[in-house]
């Protein structure tokens, strides 16, 4: 390990975790190796976040300049406010993107933490810079195409930025803050904000533009959900069965999935009798759910099965392809 890498590990990984008596000369080879592993993980994470946020910035910029700006369509949230003010006042969008989002960045610092706020500030600054400096062609003037594809690229941009640990639209930060203060859901707050925005658009830009802008918002929100929640929809399956060992082996060998086995009790009868039982939990994609149910029915038709949607997964065997039989 060269001196530069060693000093980098000490300054960024090891020193912050030590007390004031930290002595770099007393570090063992094991501690340095552990620090190198942590540095590699952090570096890969930051590189991945940088790529995702960069892709998000260019996608959103393309949605703005290639579709929405020339037709004065807007979206919901802070981007919608920026587009609406730009359409009315002719103030450049890149200036409004920064100005409108400054309060949300400050709020993000207090609500979400310093790291999130810094990444969000850099993402918004990057979006503003691309809007100001990069030229995109005007793709089409067809209102429906502009609404759908403008929303698609804008939603994809916001989604990629969220995947990278930042936002380029600060409305959700405000929604999180207000939901804690008012005791309402985040979704309710976002709906109220967008009703106000589209109401203003209908009054200032006309009913037709507002209606097309709602299509833009729907396209953007659906694309955002698709990007953030992943391409595949995962299903968490909990199985209570007296043939738990056979079902466990089936999931591993036939489905090619991992399982978690809990020890529990199940109750039945009028007097609430209980018996020991092994509870099986696994995660499959929606496309595999039918096959899993069929295999469970072959083993025990009366098995108790509970299925829940899972937003995303990490680790384990979920990414592995099912075995062919």
N, C-alpha and C positions, 0 to 999 in steps of 0.2 A: 504494500500500500504506500503510494507516494505521499510526500509531506503535505502537498496542497489538499489532497482528498482527506487526509487525516485531520488537518486543521478545520476543514469544512465540516466534517462529522462532529468534531468537538464543539464548534461554535453553534451549529444549528440543531443538533440532536441531543448530544450528551450534556452540555453545559446547562441548558435551561431546566433539565431534570435534576440537577444536583444542588446542594446547598452552597453557602459562601466559602466553605472549606474545600471546594472542588479542586483537585490536583490533576491536571492533564497527564503528568508524567507517571502517575500511579495507575493509569488505565491498563487493564489486562487485554490480551488478544481477543478474549471472548466478548468483552464490552465493546471493543472496536468493531468486531464482526457484527454484533447486534446493532450497533449504530449505523454501520454500512447498510445493513438490510433495511432499517427504518428509513434511511436517506433514499434508498432506491425506491421504496414504496411511495414516499412523499413526492419524489421527483416524477415518477410515472403518473401519479394522480394529478399533479399540477400540469403536466404536459397534456394529459387527456382533457382536463378542464379547459386549458387554453385552446385546444383544437375545437372542442365542442362550442365554446363561446364564440370563437372566430367564425365557424360555420354558421352559427346562429345570427351573428351580426350581418354577414353578407346575404343570408337568406331573407332576413327582415328588410334589409336595404333594397334588395331586388323587389320585394313585395311592395314597398313604398314607391320607389321611383319607376319601376317597370309597369305598375298597374294603378295604384291608388291615387297618387298625387295629381296626375293629369286629369283625373275624372272627379276629384274632390270627394271621393268616398272615404269614410272613416271607419275606425274599429272601436271597440270598447276600451275602457281603462285609460291609463295615462297616454298611451299612443293615440287613442281616439281624441282625447282633449287636445293633444298637440296638432293632430291633423285638422281638427275643427277650427282652432285658432289660426292655423296657417292658411286655411281656405278663406277665412273672413278677412284677415289682416295682411296677408301676403308676407308675413314674417317667415324667413327661411325655417324649414322644419328642423334642420340640424341644431339651430339655436333653441327652439322650443323643446326639443327632446331633452336637452340638458336642463333648461330652466324649470320645466314642469316636474322633472324627476328629482331635483335637489332635495325638496322636503321629504320625499320617500326614501332617499339615501340616508338622510339624517335619522329618520324614523327606523330604518333598517338597522342602523348602528345600535340603537337602544333595544330593539325588539329581537333581532336575529344575531347580533354580535358583530365584532369588528371585522373578522375575515369575510363574512358575507357582504358587509357594507362596502369594503374595499373592492372586492371582485365585481360587485354590482356597479360601483362608480366607474371602474375601468371598462366594464362592458358597455355602459351607456355612453361614455366618452368615445369608445371605439365605434359605436353605432353612429354617433354624431359626426365623427371624422370621415367615415365611409360615405355617409350621405352628402357631406360637403365636398369631398374630393374625388369620388369614384362616379363615373358616368354609366348609367344603365339605359338600354334602349326602351322606348315605350312599346310594349308588346302588342297591345290591342286597345281599341276604343269601344269594343262591345261591352255594354254595361254588365251583363250577366257573367261573362268571362272575367272581367275585371274584379267583380265582387267575389267570385269563387276562388280564382287563382291568386288574387291579391291576398285574400284571407288565408289561403293555403300556405303561401311562402312566409307571410307574417307570423302565422301560428307556429310553423316549423322553426322559425328563427327564435321565437320566445321559448319554445320547447327545448331546443338544443342548448340555449343559454341556461335554462333551469337544470338540465342534465349536467351542465358544467359548474353548477353551484352558484349561479348568479341570476339576476333578472334584468331584462331590458324594458320592463313595464312594472312600475312600482305599485300598482293598484293592489296586488295581493298582499303586499306588506301592510298597507293601510287596512285592508280587510282583516288581516290577522290581529292587528292592534285593536280595531274597533270591536271585533268579536269578543275579545277578552274583556273589554270595558263594558260592553252592552249586554253580554251574555247571549248573543245570537250566533248563528253559524256564519262561516266565511262566505259560503255560497249566497246567503241572503244579502250580505253587505255588497258583494260584487254585483248582484242583480239590481239593487237599488241605485248603485253608482251608474251602471250602464243605462238604466231607464232614464236617469237625468240627462246623461250624455246624448242619447238618441232622441229624447224629447227636444233638447236644444238644437240638435241637427235638423229635426223636422221643422222647427220654427225658423231657423236661420238659413238653411240650405234647401228646404223644400221636402215635401212628403216622399217623393220618389227617391231622392238621394238617401233619405233616412232609411227607407225600406231596403234599398240595395245595400246600405251600410250594415243593416241587420244580417243580411246574407253573408257579408264579409265577416262579421263577428262570429256567426255560427260556423263558417268554414274554418276560421282561425282557432276557435275553441276546440273543435273536433280534432283538428290536426295537432294542436297542443296536447290534448289527451293522448292521442296516438303516439306521439314522440315520447312523452314523459312516462306513460304507463307501459311502454314496450310494444313490440310487434305482436308477440304472443300473449294471450290472456291465460294466466295461470289460475288453477283451481286447487285450493287446499281441501283435502278429503280426510275426514275422520271416520274411522270404521270401528264399531263395537261388535264383536262376534265371538262365539264360543270356539270357532275354528281359526283363531288369530294367527297361529303358526303357519297354517297352510296359506292364508291370505298374505302374510308377510313374505313367504317364499315366492308366491306368485308375482307380487309387485317387484321383487328384486330380479327374478329370473325371466318372467314373461314380459313385464312392462319395462324393465331396465331402469327402474327408479329406486331411489333410496327411501328408507322408512325410518320413522321414529316410533318407538314403542313405549307407552306409558303404562304403569301399573295403576289400576283403579278398581272401583266397585260399581256395580249396576244394581238398581233396585227394581222390584216387580212385586205384584200381588197387592191385596188390600192392606196387608199388615206391613208392607214396606220391606219385605225380605231383601237382603243384599247378598251378592256373591262376588268373589274376586274375579277380575277380568283384565285382559291385556287390551289396551286401546291403541290402535294403529293410526298414525298420521303420515300422509304423503302429499306431495305436490305434483300435479300433472298439468299439461296444457289442455285447453278445452277440446282440442281435436282428439285427445287420447281418453277423454272422459267416458265415452260410450264403450270403448274396449275395456276399460277398468270395471265399469258396472257389469258388463257381460261376464267377465272373469270372476267377479265376486259372486254373482248369481249362480255360477256353476258350482262354487264351493258351498255357499250358504245363501239361499234365496231370501231368508228372513233377517239377514244381517242389517244392523242399524247403521246407516251411512249419512253423514252430514257433509254438505259441500258449501264452501265459501269462496268468493272471489279473492284473489291475491294480486295486489298491484304489481309487484316485481319480486324477484328473488336474487340471491347471491350465494355462490358456493354450492356445495353438495353435488348431486347427480342430475339436477334439473336440466342442465344444458346438454346432457348426453343423449344421443339418439336412442330410441327404444330398440331392444334387441329383436331381430327377425326370427320368427318361429313358424 
